[in-house]
Amino acid sequence: MMRSVSVSDVSSYLAATGWVRQPEGWRGAAVWVHDGDHEILVPGADDLADGPRRLREIFSLLARVEGRSAEDIASDISSPMADVQWYRAPIAPMNGQFGLADAVTALNSAQAALSAAARAALSGPRPVFDGTAPKEVRDLLARVWIGPIVPSADLLTVRVPLQEEDPGVPPLARRTLALLQRATLLLREASAEVHRTGDISVFDGMVRDGVSADLCVALARFAGPDPGTRFEVGFRWARALPSEIPAQTVVFEAESGTLLRRVAHRLRRLHREGASVTGLIGTLFDNGGEDRFRVHVRGQVSIGDGEPRGSIWVRLPDEAAYDAAVDAHRNRYLVRAAGTLMDVNGRRELIATSFSKVVDDRSEES
């Protein structure tokens, strides 16, 4: 890590964290002072023979001043264009290592929380996110990296590089972390209110602020098994792109895991998504038993106010509708179905309350 840290990186970090450069140097090194109690000598160039030793001394002093690991500070210094999120939790590393099952859960949960926040920041907040995440979100997640994981810090650290986008518009990564911080703050405040009043409906109005069932489940996993123990979520902003939003550490008290799972269930139950599809039938299915009158439609799928999809399984209301679907499939008529989305055998299906052939508008196979 030290090899990737430059003198200019160190200087910009010190300036951003309250250190003051003195007017006069010492033997070619810049002198930085913090609150009059600590002094750091920053080499005048990157290629000095004793440069690595000087950097180790700098990291060691900063670790004492900030109460963080030298490795974590070195990572911050070398990545000026990355926002940081971290978790201190039962499933996060302890003494620099964690079990395989906890590691998988922690990494999947961190990714799920970021994905839910990014989708809300990009496309607007929703109680539940359905289907594959948009490409912009997948690209953002592909840039995220973890670490360092060190014995002196019982943390899972997530670093989210920022990419310049439209001038004057914060990058999606920054909008994602800002939304995620606000959502976790609201969840913590609402959790405290529920413990006082017992009224879980306080969470219903938080969807507009980025709270979703997906996010609640991701955070609940950090609490460990029900009822869940205390855990923390923290945020720091990239120094190369300062934020007016204060960085926060959000603490969820014991038993928050159970409550967040209840909230996720409530948001899913309240969010019975309406959906419709117009397109061509590609597959018909009727096994003559319990699983009957299903068709797979490719075309334009609209799911509430969510992202569009290209195909969906439709469960038709009765045999007459299925007969009409068979005729539409044979003659290549467009069909239109509308109803409610439901999870059936682990698959998202449109339970149609209306179904019709669009006789006057035929479409050729694309």
Buried (B, 14 or more C-beta within 10 A) or exposed (E): BBEEBBBEBBBBBBEBBEBEBEEEEEEEBBBBBBEEEEEBBBBEEBEBEEBEEBBEEBBEBBBEBBEBBBBBBBBBBBBBBBBBBBBBBBBBBBEBEBEEEBBEBBBEBBBBBBBBBBBBBBBEBBBBBBBEBBEBBEEBBEEBEBBBBBEEBBBBBBBBBBEEBEEEEBBBBBBBBBBBBBBBBBBBEBBEBBEEEEEBEBBBEBBEBBBBBBBBBBBBBBBBEEEBBBBBBBBBBBBEBEBEEEEBEBBBBEBBBBBBBBBBBBBBEBBEBBBBBBBBBEEBEBEEEEEBBBBBBBBBBBBBEBBEBEBBBBBBBEEEBBEBBEEBBEEEBBBBBBBEBBEEEEEBBBBBEEBBBBEEEEBEEE
